[in-house]
Amino acid sequence: MELLNLNTNELTLLRKDLHKHPEVALNEKNTAERITAFLRNYPPDEIINQVGETGILAVYKGTKKGKTLVFRTELDALPIEEINTFEHASVNKGVSHKCGHDGHMSILCGLATLLHHTRPEAGKVVLLFQPAEEDGRGAVRILADTRFKVLQPDYIFALHNLPGYPKNQIVVKNNTFTCAVNSIIIVLKGKTSHAGEPEKGINPAMAMAEITTQFLAQNQADATKENFCILTPIYSKMGKKAYGVSAGYGEIHFTVRSDSNERMRKLEATLENVAQSIAKKYQLEPILSWTQSFHANENHPKAVDYVRLAAKHHALDIHEKEFPFTWGEDFGIFTQHYSGAMFGLGSGIETPALHNPDYDFPDDIIPTGVAVFHQIVKEITHAY
């Protein structure tokens, strides 16, 4: 790989500091301040803070007119207790960087150092540090912020580290890269009664069982089939620990995954109809709601080609993925509005899986992420 003028030690120290002080969605105030302090050492032409609540935009301008490129990373950590005991382990109880956002931020800061020393030839490059990716609230807030809207990017890019893939491998895919994911909450209101006289009340147990059975019958986990979808029971609650009382209230939650946004809309309608029909059958009042919605990430083929060109320039191993990843990513909301691409960066075959309590981002892949992003800038801005 072509050597870059990177201070890898500085980026590693930054990454470990971010790992040690994680913050969950929309609470990333200190994280944002740490990133802003780093950027001031490599001043962009403009730093815009509190975008979408806690986000940051760092703008590096070329000397000629050209395309606007956005590179996005995430600020937030997860509500997971870390079990690692190394020196940079999380000091915030019950919160840790178990998705690698600390590493993603360090990669974007590495790109900032290169852009500071050598501005893009044309157009502008915007580094977006986005809040609240993990719960799907962040990208929506960024898109609604007028300071982001005025940018009207021509392309938007992001990466995600991938445990289980060889270190520094670049994973690409045209069209759907990550699945559409949505979560449904079904509340069923009935009527309590004496447990010895259940017929005098309306107990939701049978309805909950039937809803679960019919929902799971929708599963088609074979990614080669057109109607691919995965429904997973997440949480349920019914009644209270009062053994003389037949329950009059229940709720059940599912996550729903599909490989296209259009198919997800149809699936949502089907599931709502099933839940309402079963509730009516058992004389229950249903209250349905959806939460933590993620659009499928639809990679634009031309944007992916720029990723391929950048990876080839650095002689990196490229893996063409056949089927989408089943996890959700709110970067998908950006690709509904702009030409964009997310790609994977292999973080090691033996690296613990994302969201595992022993996961830690491998610092030695930071230069690769920076190199690919930087080469994408050169591939596009040098075209003018």
Contacts in CASP RR format, 6 or more apart in sequence:
PFRMAT RR
TARGET T0000
AUTHOR 0000-0000-0000
METHOD contacts of the structure
MODEL  1
MELLNLNTNELTLLRKDLHKHPEVALNEKNTAERITAFLRNYPPDEIINQ
VGETGILAVYKGTKKGKTLVFRTELDALPIEEINTFEHASVNKGVSHKCG
HDGHMSILCGLATLLHHTRPEAGKVVLLFQPAEEDGRGAVRILADTRFKV
LQPDYIFALHNLPGYPKNQIVVKNNTFTCAVNSIIIVLKGKTSHAGEPEK
GINPAMAMAEITTQFLAQNQADATKENFCILTPIYSKMGKKAYGVSAGYG
EIHFTVRSDSNERMRKLEATLENVAQSIAKKYQLEPILSWTQSFHANENH
PKAVDYVRLAAKHHALDIHEKEFPFTWGEDFGIFTQHYSGAMFGLGSGIE
TPALHNPDYDFPDDIIPTGVAVFHQIVKEITHAY
1 168 0 8 1.000
1 314 0 8 1.000
1 315 0 8 1.000
1 316 0 8 1.000
1 367 0 8 1.000
1 368 0 8 1.000
1 371 0 8 1.000
2 313 0 8 1.000
2 314 0 8 1.000
2 371 0 8 1.000
4 114 0 8 1.000
4 367 0 8 1.000
4 370 0 8 1.000
4 371 0 8 1.000
4 374 0 8 1.000
5 114 0 8 1.000
5 117 0 8 1.000
6 110 0 8 1.000
6 113 0 8 1.000
6 114 0 8 1.000
6 367 0 8 1.000
6 370 0 8 1.000
7 113 0 8 1.000
8 363 0 8 1.000
8 366 0 8 1.000
8 367 0 8 1.000
11 106 0 8 1.000
11 107 0 8 1.000
11 109 0 8 1.000
11 110 0 8 1.000
11 363 0 8 1.000
11 366 0 8 1.000
11 370 0 8 1.000
12 106 0 8 1.000
12 363 0 8 1.000
12 366 0 8 1.000
14 34 0 8 1.000
14 38 0 8 1.000
14 105 0 8 1.000
14 106 0 8 1.000
14 109 0 8 1.000
15 102 0 8 1.000
15 103 0 8 1.000
15 105 0 8 1.000
15 106 0 8 1.000
15 361 0 8 1.000
15 363 0 8 1.000
15 366 0 8 1.000
16 87 0 8 1.000
16 88 0 8 1.000
16 102 0 8 1.000
16 363 0 8 1.000
17 34 0 8 1.000
17 88 0 8 1.000
18 31 0 8 1.000
18 34 0 8 1.000
18 97 0 8 1.000
18 102 0 8 1.000
18 103 0 8 1.000
18 105 0 8 1.000
18 106 0 8 1.000
19 88 0 8 1.000
19 89 0 8 1.000
19 90 0 8 1.000
19 96 0 8 1.000
19 97 0 8 1.000
19 102 0 8 1.000
19 360 0 8 1.000
19 361 0 8 1.000
20 88 0 8 1.000
20 89 0 8 1.000
20 90 0 8 1.000
20 91 0 8 1.000
21 30 0 8 1.000
21 31 0 8 1.000
21 34 0 8 1.000
21 90 0 8 1.000
21 91 0 8 1.000
21 92 0 8 1.000
22 31 0 8 1.000
22 77 0 8 1.000
22 78 0 8 1.000
22 90 0 8 1.000
22 92 0 8 1.000
22 95 0 8 1.000
22 96 0 8 1.000
22 97 0 8 1.000
22 102 0 8 1.000
23 29 0 8 1.000
23 30 0 8 1.000
23 31 0 8 1.000
23 75 0 8 1.000
23 76 0 8 1.000
23 77 0 8 1.000
23 92 0 8 1.000
23 95 0 8 1.000
24 76 0 8 1.000
24 77 0 8 1.000
24 78 0 8 1.000
24 79 0 8 1.000
24 95 0 8 1.000
24 134 0 8 1.000
25 76 0 8 1.000
25 131 0 8 1.000
25 132 0 8 1.000
25 133 0 8 1.000
25 134 0 8 1.000
25 135 0 8 1.000
25 136 0 8 1.000
25 137 0 8 1.000
25 138 0 8 1.000
26 53 0 8 1.000
26 54 0 8 1.000
26 76 0 8 1.000
26 131 0 8 1.000
26 132 0 8 1.000
26 137 0 8 1.000
26 138 0 8 1.000
27 54 0 8 1.000
27 76 0 8 1.000
28 54 0 8 1.000
28 55 0 8 1.000
28 75 0 8 1.000
28 76 0 8 1.000
28 131 0 8 1.000
28 132 0 8 1.000
29 54 0 8 1.000
31 54 0 8 1.000
31 75 0 8 1.000
31 76 0 8 1.000
31 105 0 8 1.000
32 49 0 8 1.000
32 50 0 8 1.000
32 54 0 8 1.000
32 55 0 8 1.000
32 56 0 8 1.000
32 75 0 8 1.000
32 129 0 8 1.000
32 131 0 8 1.000
35 56 0 8 1.000
35 75 0 8 1.000
35 105 0 8 1.000
35 109 0 8 1.000
35 129 0 8 1.000
36 47 0 8 1.000
36 49 0 8 1.000
36 56 0 8 1.000
38 109 0 8 1.000
38 112 0 8 1.000
39 47 0 8 1.000
39 56 0 8 1.000
39 58 0 8 1.000
39 109 0 8 1.000
39 112 0 8 1.000
40 47 0 8 1.000
42 112 0 8 1.000
42 113 0 8 1.000
42 115 0 8 1.000
42 116 0 8 1.000
42 117 0 8 1.000
43 116 0 8 1.000
44 58 0 8 1.000
44 59 0 8 1.000
44 60 0 8 1.000
44 112 0 8 1.000
44 115 0 8 1.000
44 116 0 8 1.000
44 127 0 8 1.000
45 59 0 8 1.000
45 60 0 8 1.000
45 61 0 8 1.000
45 124 0 8 1.000
46 57 0 8 1.000
46 58 0 8 1.000
46 59 0 8 1.000
47 56 0 8 1.000
47 57 0 8 1.000
47 58 0 8 1.000
47 59 0 8 1.000
48 56 0 8 1.000
48 57 0 8 1.000
48 58 0 8 1.000
48 59 0 8 1.000
48 147 0 8 1.000
49 55 0 8 1.000
49 56 0 8 1.000
51 57 0 8 1.000
51 128 0 8 1.000
51 142 0 8 1.000
51 145 0 8 1.000
51 147 0 8 1.000
51 148 0 8 1.000
52 131 0 8 1.000
52 138 0 8 1.000
52 141 0 8 1.000
52 142 0 8 1.000
52 144 0 8 1.000
52 145 0 8 1.000
52 148 0 8 1.000
53 131 0 8 1.000
53 132 0 8 1.000
53 138 0 8 1.000
53 141 0 8 1.000
54 75 0 8 1.000
54 131 0 8 1.000
54 132 0 8 1.000
55 75 0 8 1.000
55 128 0 8 1.000
55 129 0 8 1.000
55 130 0 8 1.000
55 131 0 8 1.000
55 142 0 8 1.000
56 127 0 8 1.000
56 128 0 8 1.000
56 129 0 8 1.000
57 126 0 8 1.000
57 127 0 8 1.000
57 128 0 8 1.000
57 129 0 8 1.000
57 147 0 8 1.000
57 148 0 8 1.000
57 151 0 8 1.000
58 112 0 8 1.000
58 126 0 8 1.000
58 127 0 8 1.000
58 129 0 8 1.000
59 124 0 8 1.000
59 125 0 8 1.000
59 126 0 8 1.000
60 112 0 8 1.000
60 115 0 8 1.000
60 116 0 8 1.000
60 119 0 8 1.000
60 120 0 8 1.000
60 124 0 8 1.000
60 125 0 8 1.000
60 126 0 8 1.000
60 127 0 8 1.000
61 119 0 8 1.000
61 120 0 8 1.000
61 123 0 8 1.000
61 124 0 8 1.000
62 119 0 8 1.000
62 120 0 8 1.000
62 121 0 8 1.000
62 122 0 8 1.000
62 123 0 8 1.000
62 124 0 8 1.000
62 381 0 8 1.000
63 119 0 8 1.000
63 121 0 8 1.000
63 122 0 8 1.000
64 121 0 8 1.000
64 122 0 8 1.000
64 123 0 8 1.000
64 384 0 8 1.000
65 122 0 8 1.000
65 123 0 8 1.000
65 384 0 8 1.000
66 122 0 8 1.000
66 123 0 8 1.000
66 124 0 8 1.000
66 381 0 8 1.000
66 384 0 8 1.000
67 122 0 8 1.000
67 123 0 8 1.000
67 154 0 8 1.000
67 155 0 8 1.000
67 380 0 8 1.000
67 381 0 8 1.000
67 384 0 8 1.000
68 123 0 8 1.000
68 124 0 8 1.000
68 126 0 8 1.000
68 151 0 8 1.000
68 152 0 8 1.000
68 153 0 8 1.000
68 154 0 8 1.000
68 155 0 8 1.000
69 120 0 8 1.000
69 123 0 8 1.000
69 124 0 8 1.000
69 125 0 8 1.000
69 126 0 8 1.000
69 153 0 8 1.000
69 154 0 8 1.000
69 155 0 8 1.000
69 156 0 8 1.000
69 157 0 8 1.000
69 376 0 8 1.000
69 377 0 8 1.000
69 380 0 8 1.000
69 381 0 8 1.000
70 125 0 8 1.000
70 126 0 8 1.000
70 127 0 8 1.000
70 128 0 8 1.000
70 151 0 8 1.000
70 153 0 8 1.000
70 155 0 8 1.000
70 156 0 8 1.000
70 157 0 8 1.000
70 334 0 8 1.000
70 338 0 8 1.000
71 108 0 8 1.000
71 111 0 8 1.000
71 125 0 8 1.000
71 126 0 8 1.000
71 127 0 8 1.000
71 128 0 8 1.000
71 156 0 8 1.000
71 157 0 8 1.000
71 158 0 8 1.000
71 373 0 8 1.000
72 128 0 8 1.000
72 130 0 8 1.000
72 156 0 8 1.000
72 157 0 8 1.000
72 158 0 8 1.000
72 331 0 8 1.000
72 334 0 8 1.000
73 101 0 8 1.000
73 104 0 8 1.000
73 105 0 8 1.000
73 107 0 8 1.000
73 108 0 8 1.000
73 127 0 8 1.000
73 128 0 8 1.000
73 129 0 8 1.000
73 130 0 8 1.000
73 158 0 8 1.000
74 99 0 8 1.000
74 101 0 8 1.000
74 104 0 8 1.000
74 105 0 8 1.000
74 129 0 8 1.000
74 130 0 8 1.000
74 131 0 8 1.000
74 133 0 8 1.000
74 134 0 8 1.000
75 101 0 8 1.000
75 105 0 8 1.000
75 129 0 8 1.000
75 130 0 8 1.000
75 131 0 8 1.000
75 132 0 8 1.000
75 133 0 8 1.000
76 101 0 8 1.000
76 131 0 8 1.000
76 132 0 8 1.000
76 133 0 8 1.000
76 134 0 8 1.000
77 90 0 8 1.000
77 95 0 8 1.000
77 96 0 8 1.000
77 97 0 8 1.000
77 98 0 8 1.000
77 99 0 8 1.000
77 101 0 8 1.000
77 102 0 8 1.000
77 134 0 8 1.000
78 95 0 8 1.000
78 96 0 8 1.000
78 97 0 8 1.000
78 98 0 8 1.000
78 99 0 8 1.000
78 134 0 8 1.000
78 355 0 8 1.000
79 94 0 8 1.000
79 95 0 8 1.000
80 94 0 8 1.000
80 95 0 8 1.000
80 96 0 8 1.000
80 98 0 8 1.000
80 355 0 8 1.000
80 357 0 8 1.000
81 93 0 8 1.000
81 94 0 8 1.000
81 96 0 8 1.000
81 357 0 8 1.000
82 89 0 8 1.000
82 90 0 8 1.000
82 94 0 8 1.000
82 96 0 8 1.000
82 98 0 8 1.000
82 357 0 8 1.000
82 358 0 8 1.000
83 357 0 8 1.000
83 358 0 8 1.000
84 357 0 8 1.000
84 358 0 8 1.000
84 360 0 8 1.000
86 360 0 8 1.000
89 96 0 8 1.000
90 96 0 8 1.000
90 97 0 8 1.000
96 357 0 8 1.000
97 103 0 8 1.000
97 361 0 8 1.000
98 354 0 8 1.000
98 355 0 8 1.000
98 356 0 8 1.000
98 357 0 8 1.000
98 359 0 8 1.000
99 134 0 8 1.000
99 354 0 8 1.000
99 355 0 8 1.000
99 359 0 8 1.000
100 161 0 8 1.000
100 354 0 8 1.000
100 359 0 8 1.000
100 361 0 8 1.000
101 133 0 8 1.000
102 361 0 8 1.000
103 161 0 8 1.000
103 361 0 8 1.000
103 363 0 8 1.000
103 366 0 8 1.000
104 159 0 8 1.000
104 160 0 8 1.000
104 161 0 8 1.000
105 129 0 8 1.000
106 363 0 8 1.000
106 366 0 8 1.000
107 159 0 8 1.000
107 366 0 8 1.000
107 369 0 8 1.000
107 370 0 8 1.000
107 373 0 8 1.000
108 127 0 8 1.000
108 129 0 8 1.000
108 373 0 8 1.000
110 366 0 8 1.000
110 370 0 8 1.000
111 127 0 8 1.000
111 370 0 8 1.000
111 373 0 8 1.000
111 374 0 8 1.000
111 377 0 8 1.000
112 127 0 8 1.000
114 370 0 8 1.000
114 374 0 8 1.000
115 125 0 8 1.000
115 127 0 8 1.000
115 374 0 8 1.000
115 377 0 8 1.000
120 377 0 8 1.000
120 381 0 8 1.000
121 381 0 8 1.000
121 382 0 8 1.000
121 384 0 8 1.000
122 381 0 8 1.000
122 382 0 8 1.000
122 384 0 8 1.000
123 381 0 8 1.000
123 384 0 8 1.000
125 377 0 8 1.000
125 381 0 8 1.000
126 151 0 8 1.000
126 153 0 8 1.000
128 142 0 8 1.000
128 148 0 8 1.000
130 138 0 8 1.000
130 139 0 8 1.000
130 142 0 8 1.000
131 137 0 8 1.000
131 138 0 8 1.000
131 141 0 8 1.000
132 138 0 8 1.000
132 141 0 8 1.000
133 139 0 8 1.000
133 329 0 8 1.000
133 330 0 8 1.000
133 331 0 8 1.000
135 292 0 8 1.000
136 292 0 8 1.000
136 293 0 8 1.000
136 294 0 8 1.000
136 330 0 8 1.000
137 330 0 8 1.000
138 330 0 8 1.000
139 330 0 8 1.000
139 331 0 8 1.000
139 332 0 8 1.000
139 333 0 8 1.000
139 334 0 8 1.000
140 330 0 8 1.000
140 333 0 8 1.000
142 148 0 8 1.000
143 149 0 8 1.000
143 333 0 8 1.000
143 334 0 8 1.000
143 337 0 8 1.000
153 338 0 8 1.000
154 338 0 8 1.000
154 339 0 8 1.000
154 380 0 8 1.000
155 300 0 8 1.000
155 303 0 8 1.000
155 306 0 8 1.000
155 338 0 8 1.000
155 339 0 8 1.000
155 340 0 8 1.000
155 341 0 8 1.000
155 380 0 8 1.000
156 303 0 8 1.000
156 334 0 8 1.000
156 335 0 8 1.000
156 338 0 8 1.000
156 339 0 8 1.000
156 340 0 8 1.000
157 303 0 8 1.000
157 306 0 8 1.000
157 307 0 8 1.000
157 340 0 8 1.000
157 341 0 8 1.000
157 342 0 8 1.000
157 343 0 8 1.000
157 373 0 8 1.000
157 376 0 8 1.000
158 331 0 8 1.000
158 334 0 8 1.000
158 341 0 8 1.000
158 342 0 8 1.000
159 342 0 8 1.000
159 343 0 8 1.000
159 344 0 8 1.000
159 345 0 8 1.000
159 369 0 8 1.000
159 372 0 8 1.000
159 373 0 8 1.000
160 329 0 8 1.000
160 342 0 8 1.000
160 343 0 8 1.000
160 344 0 8 1.000
160 345 0 8 1.000
161 344 0 8 1.000
161 345 0 8 1.000
161 346 0 8 1.000
161 347 0 8 1.000
161 354 0 8 1.000
161 361 0 8 1.000
161 362 0 8 1.000
161 365 0 8 1.000
162 169 0 8 1.000
162 171 0 8 1.000
162 344 0 8 1.000
162 345 0 8 1.000
162 346 0 8 1.000
162 347 0 8 1.000
163 346 0 8 1.000
163 347 0 8 1.000
163 348 0 8 1.000
163 351 0 8 1.000
163 352 0 8 1.000
163 353 0 8 1.000
163 354 0 8 1.000
163 359 0 8 1.000
164 346 0 8 1.000
164 347 0 8 1.000
164 348 0 8 1.000
164 349 0 8 1.000
164 350 0 8 1.000
164 351 0 8 1.000
164 353 0 8 1.000
165 171 0 8 1.000
165 319 0 8 1.000
165 344 0 8 1.000
165 346 0 8 1.000
165 347 0 8 1.000
165 348 0 8 1.000
165 349 0 8 1.000
166 317 0 8 1.000
166 346 0 8 1.000
166 348 0 8 1.000
166 349 0 8 1.000
167 346 0 8 1.000
167 347 0 8 1.000
167 348 0 8 1.000
167 362 0 8 1.000
167 364 0 8 1.000
167 365 0 8 1.000
168 316 0 8 1.000
168 317 0 8 1.000
168 345 0 8 1.000
168 346 0 8 1.000
168 365 0 8 1.000
168 368 0 8 1.000
169 316 0 8 1.000
169 317 0 8 1.000
169 318 0 8 1.000
169 319 0 8 1.000
169 345 0 8 1.000
169 346 0 8 1.000
170 307 0 8 1.000
170 311 0 8 1.000
170 316 0 8 1.000
170 317 0 8 1.000
170 318 0 8 1.000
170 319 0 8 1.000
170 343 0 8 1.000
170 344 0 8 1.000
170 345 0 8 1.000
170 346 0 8 1.000
170 372 0 8 1.000
171 319 0 8 1.000
171 321 0 8 1.000
171 343 0 8 1.000
171 344 0 8 1.000
171 345 0 8 1.000
171 346 0 8 1.000
172 299 0 8 1.000
172 304 0 8 1.000
172 307 0 8 1.000
172 308 0 8 1.000
172 311 0 8 1.000
172 318 0 8 1.000
172 319 0 8 1.000
172 320 0 8 1.000
172 321 0 8 1.000
172 341 0 8 1.000
172 343 0 8 1.000
172 344 0 8 1.000
173 299 0 8 1.000
173 304 0 8 1.000
173 320 0 8 1.000
173 321 0 8 1.000
173 322 0 8 1.000
173 324 0 8 1.000
174 299 0 8 1.000
174 301 0 8 1.000
174 304 0 8 1.000
175 298 0 8 1.000
175 299 0 8 1.000
175 301 0 8 1.000
176 259 0 8 1.000
176 260 0 8 1.000
176 296 0 8 1.000
176 297 0 8 1.000
176 298 0 8 1.000
176 299 0 8 1.000
176 324 0 8 1.000
177 297 0 8 1.000
177 298 0 8 1.000
177 299 0 8 1.000
177 321 0 8 1.000
177 324 0 8 1.000
177 325 0 8 1.000
177 329 0 8 1.000
177 341 0 8 1.000
177 342 0 8 1.000
177 343 0 8 1.000
178 294 0 8 1.000
178 296 0 8 1.000
178 297 0 8 1.000
178 324 0 8 1.000
178 325 0 8 1.000
178 326 0 8 1.000
178 327 0 8 1.000
178 328 0 8 1.000
178 329 0 8 1.000
178 331 0 8 1.000
178 332 0 8 1.000
178 342 0 8 1.000
179 257 0 8 1.000
179 258 0 8 1.000
179 259 0 8 1.000
179 294 0 8 1.000
179 296 0 8 1.000
179 324 0 8 1.000
179 325 0 8 1.000
179 326 0 8 1.000
179 327 0 8 1.000
179 328 0 8 1.000
180 257 0 8 1.000
180 258 0 8 1.000
180 259 0 8 1.000
180 260 0 8 1.000
180 261 0 8 1.000
180 263 0 8 1.000
180 264 0 8 1.000
180 294 0 8 1.000
180 295 0 8 1.000
180 296 0 8 1.000
180 328 0 8 1.000
181 255 0 8 1.000
181 256 0 8 1.000
181 257 0 8 1.000
181 292 0 8 1.000
181 293 0 8 1.000
181 294 0 8 1.000
181 327 0 8 1.000
181 328 0 8 1.000
182 255 0 8 1.000
182 256 0 8 1.000
182 264 0 8 1.000
182 268 0 8 1.000
182 290 0 8 1.000
182 292 0 8 1.000
182 293 0 8 1.000
182 294 0 8 1.000
183 234 0 8 1.000
183 253 0 8 1.000
183 254 0 8 1.000
183 255 0 8 1.000
183 256 0 8 1.000
183 290 0 8 1.000
183 291 0 8 1.000
183 292 0 8 1.000
183 293 0 8 1.000
184 253 0 8 1.000
184 254 0 8 1.000
184 256 0 8 1.000
184 268 0 8 1.000
184 271 0 8 1.000
184 272 0 8 1.000
184 275 0 8 1.000
184 288 0 8 1.000
184 289 0 8 1.000
184 290 0 8 1.000
185 251 0 8 1.000
185 252 0 8 1.000
185 253 0 8 1.000
185 288 0 8 1.000
185 289 0 8 1.000
185 290 0 8 1.000
185 291 0 8 1.000
186 211 0 8 1.000
186 251 0 8 1.000
186 252 0 8 1.000
186 253 0 8 1.000
186 254 0 8 1.000
186 275 0 8 1.000
186 286 0 8 1.000
186 287 0 8 1.000
186 288 0 8 1.000
187 249 0 8 1.000
187 250 0 8 1.000
187 251 0 8 1.000
187 286 0 8 1.000
187 287 0 8 1.000
187 288 0 8 1.000
187 289 0 8 1.000
188 204 0 8 1.000
188 207 0 8 1.000
188 208 0 8 1.000
188 249 0 8 1.000
188 250 0 8 1.000
188 251 0 8 1.000
188 252 0 8 1.000
188 279 0 8 1.000
188 284 0 8 1.000
188 285 0 8 1.000
188 286 0 8 1.000
188 287 0 8 1.000
189 248 0 8 1.000
189 249 0 8 1.000
189 250 0 8 1.000
189 284 0 8 1.000
189 285 0 8 1.000
189 286 0 8 1.000
189 287 0 8 1.000
190 201 0 8 1.000
190 202 0 8 1.000
190 203 0 8 1.000
190 204 0 8 1.000
190 248 0 8 1.000
190 249 0 8 1.000
190 283 0 8 1.000
190 284 0 8 1.000
190 285 0 8 1.000
191 201 0 8 1.000
191 202 0 8 1.000
191 248 0 8 1.000
192 201 0 8 1.000
192 245 0 8 1.000
192 246 0 8 1.000
192 247 0 8 1.000
192 248 0 8 1.000
192 249 0 8 1.000
193 199 0 8 1.000
193 200 0 8 1.000
193 201 0 8 1.000
193 202 0 8 1.000
193 203 0 8 1.000
193 245 0 8 1.000
193 246 0 8 1.000
193 248 0 8 1.000
194 200 0 8 1.000
194 244 0 8 1.000
194 245 0 8 1.000
194 246 0 8 1.000
195 243 0 8 1.000
195 244 0 8 1.000
195 245 0 8 1.000
195 246 0 8 1.000
196 244 0 8 1.000
196 246 0 8 1.000
197 246 0 8 1.000
198 246 0 8 1.000
201 246 0 8 1.000
201 248 0 8 1.000
202 248 0 8 1.000
202 282 0 8 1.000
202 283 0 8 1.000
202 284 0 8 1.000
203 246 0 8 1.000
203 247 0 8 1.000
203 248 0 8 1.000
204 238 0 8 1.000
204 247 0 8 1.000
204 248 0 8 1.000
204 249 0 8 1.000
204 250 0 8 1.000
204 282 0 8 1.000
204 284 0 8 1.000
205 238 0 8 1.000
205 247 0 8 1.000
206 282 0 8 1.000
207 278 0 8 1.000
207 279 0 8 1.000
207 281 0 8 1.000
207 282 0 8 1.000
207 284 0 8 1.000
208 236 0 8 1.000
208 238 0 8 1.000
208 250 0 8 1.000
208 252 0 8 1.000
210 278 0 8 1.000
210 281 0 8 1.000
211 252 0 8 1.000
211 274 0 8 1.000
211 275 0 8 1.000
211 278 0 8 1.000
212 233 0 8 1.000
212 252 0 8 1.000
214 274 0 8 1.000
214 278 0 8 1.000
215 231 0 8 1.000
215 233 0 8 1.000
215 254 0 8 1.000
215 271 0 8 1.000
215 274 0 8 1.000
216 231 0 8 1.000
216 233 0 8 1.000
218 229 0 8 1.000
218 231 0 8 1.000
218 267 0 8 1.000
218 270 0 8 1.000
218 271 0 8 1.000
219 229 0 8 1.000
219 230 0 8 1.000
219 231 0 8 1.000
220 227 0 8 1.000
220 228 0 8 1.000
220 229 0 8 1.000
221 228 0 8 1.000
221 230 0 8 1.000
222 228 0 8 1.000
223 259 0 8 1.000
223 322 0 8 1.000
223 323 0 8 1.000
223 324 0 8 1.000
224 323 0 8 1.000
227 263 0 8 1.000
228 258 0 8 1.000
228 259 0 8 1.000
229 256 0 8 1.000
229 257 0 8 1.000
229 258 0 8 1.000
229 259 0 8 1.000
229 263 0 8 1.000
229 267 0 8 1.000
230 255 0 8 1.000
230 256 0 8 1.000
230 257 0 8 1.000
230 326 0 8 1.000
231 254 0 8 1.000
231 255 0 8 1.000
231 256 0 8 1.000
231 257 0 8 1.000
231 271 0 8 1.000
232 254 0 8 1.000
232 255 0 8 1.000
232 257 0 8 1.000
233 252 0 8 1.000
233 253 0 8 1.000
233 254 0 8 1.000
234 253 0 8 1.000
234 254 0 8 1.000
234 255 0 8 1.000
235 251 0 8 1.000
235 252 0 8 1.000
235 253 0 8 1.000
236 250 0 8 1.000
236 251 0 8 1.000
236 252 0 8 1.000
236 253 0 8 1.000
237 250 0 8 1.000
237 251 0 8 1.000
237 252 0 8 1.000
238 247 0 8 1.000
238 249 0 8 1.000
238 250 0 8 1.000
238 251 0 8 1.000
239 245 0 8 1.000
239 247 0 8 1.000
239 248 0 8 1.000
239 249 0 8 1.000
239 250 0 8 1.000
240 247 0 8 1.000
254 271 0 8 1.000
256 264 0 8 1.000
256 267 0 8 1.000
256 268 0 8 1.000
256 271 0 8 1.000
257 326 0 8 1.000
257 328 0 8 1.000
258 264 0 8 1.000
258 267 0 8 1.000
258 296 0 8 1.000
259 296 0 8 1.000
259 323 0 8 1.000
259 324 0 8 1.000
260 296 0 8 1.000
261 295 0 8 1.000
261 296 0 8 1.000
261 298 0 8 1.000
261 336 0 8 1.000
264 296 0 8 1.000
268 290 0 8 1.000
272 288 0 8 1.000
275 286 0 8 1.000
275 288 0 8 1.000
276 286 0 8 1.000
276 288 0 8 1.000
279 285 0 8 1.000
279 286 0 8 1.000
280 286 0 8 1.000
294 328 0 8 1.000
294 329 0 8 1.000
294 330 0 8 1.000
294 332 0 8 1.000
294 333 0 8 1.000
295 330 0 8 1.000
295 332 0 8 1.000
295 333 0 8 1.000
295 335 0 8 1.000
295 336 0 8 1.000
296 324 0 8 1.000
296 332 0 8 1.000
297 324 0 8 1.000
297 328 0 8 1.000
297 329 0 8 1.000
297 331 0 8 1.000
297 332 0 8 1.000
297 335 0 8 1.000
297 342 0 8 1.000
298 332 0 8 1.000
298 335 0 8 1.000
298 336 0 8 1.000
299 335 0 8 1.000
299 340 0 8 1.000
299 341 0 8 1.000
299 342 0 8 1.000
300 335 0 8 1.000
300 339 0 8 1.000
300 340 0 8 1.000
300 341 0 8 1.000
302 339 0 8 1.000
303 339 0 8 1.000
303 340 0 8 1.000
303 341 0 8 1.000
304 341 0 8 1.000
304 343 0 8 1.000
306 341 0 8 1.000
306 376 0 8 1.000
306 379 0 8 1.000
306 380 0 8 1.000
307 341 0 8 1.000
307 343 0 8 1.000
307 372 0 8 1.000
307 376 0 8 1.000
308 318 0 8 1.000
309 375 0 8 1.000
309 376 0 8 1.000
309 379 0 8 1.000
310 371 0 8 1.000
310 372 0 8 1.000
310 373 0 8 1.000
310 375 0 8 1.000
310 376 0 8 1.000
310 379 0 8 1.000
311 318 0 8 1.000
311 372 0 8 1.000
312 318 0 8 1.000
313 375 0 8 1.000
313 379 0 8 1.000
314 368 0 8 1.000
314 371 0 8 1.000
314 372 0 8 1.000
314 375 0 8 1.000
316 368 0 8 1.000
316 372 0 8 1.000
327 354 0 8 1.000
329 342 0 8 1.000
331 342 0 8 1.000
332 342 0 8 1.000
334 340 0 8 1.000
335 341 0 8 1.000
335 342 0 8 1.000
343 372 0 8 1.000
345 365 0 8 1.000
345 368 0 8 1.000
345 369 0 8 1.000
345 372 0 8 1.000
346 365 0 8 1.000
347 361 0 8 1.000
347 362 0 8 1.000
347 365 0 8 1.000
348 362 0 8 1.000
351 359 0 8 1.000
351 362 0 8 1.000
352 358 0 8 1.000
352 359 0 8 1.000
352 360 0 8 1.000
353 359 0 8 1.000
END
